[in-house]
Amino acid sequence: MANKKLSVQGVAEYLGVHPDTIYNMVREKQIPHFRIRRRILFSVETIDAWIREQESTTCQEAI
């Protein structure tokens, strides 16, 4: 099965943040994404891996 792709609105809902937050993160290259022409898209699999990485980094900083 193909990896699901999300739009800015979709990933904002997935993460529980405002779409403007996602646009800012894309602009600052803080979240993995790719473009097809003018569309900004996100792979659910890559976002899930990114979340795990963020959790790991946060846990390491707390130690």
C-alpha positions in Angstrom: 0.0 0.0 0.0 1.3 3.5 -0.9 2.4 5.8 1.8 -0.4 8.4 2.6 0.3 12.0 1.8 -1.1 15.0 3.7 -1.6 18.6 2.8 -0.7 21.5 5.1 -4.3 21.4 6.5 -4.1 17.7 6.9 -0.8 17.7 8.8 -2.0 20.6 10.9 -5.0 18.5 12.0 -2.9 15.4 12.4 -0.5 17.3 14.8 -3.3 19.4 16.4 -1.8 22.8 15.4 -2.9 25.7 13.3 -2.0 25.6 9.6 -0.1 28.9 10.0 2.2 27.0 12.4 2.9 24.4 9.7 3.6 27.1 7.1 6.1 28.7 9.5 7.8 25.4 10.2 8.1 24.7 6.4 9.5 28.1 5.8 12.1 27.6 8.6 12.8 24.0 7.4 11.7 22.6 10.8 9.4 19.8 9.5 10.0 17.3 6.7 8.0 18.1 3.6 8.2 18.0 -0.2 6.7 20.0 -3.0 4.9 19.1 -6.1 4.8 22.4 -8.0 3.3 24.8 -5.6 1.7 22.2 -3.3 3.4 21.5 0.0 2.9 17.8 1.0 3.9 15.6 3.9 4.3 11.8 4.1 2.5 10.4 7.2 5.3 7.8 7.6 8.0 10.6 7.6 6.0 12.8 9.9 5.6 9.9 12.4 9.3 9.3 12.2 9.9 13.0 12.8 7.6 12.9 15.8 9.6 10.0 17.3 12.8 11.9 16.7 11.4 15.0 18.4 10.3 12.9 21.4 13.7 11.3 21.6 15.5 14.7 21.4 13.3 16.1 24.1 13.8 13.2 26.4 17.6 13.4 25.9 17.6 17.1 26.8 15.6 16.4 29.9 18.4 14.1 31.2 
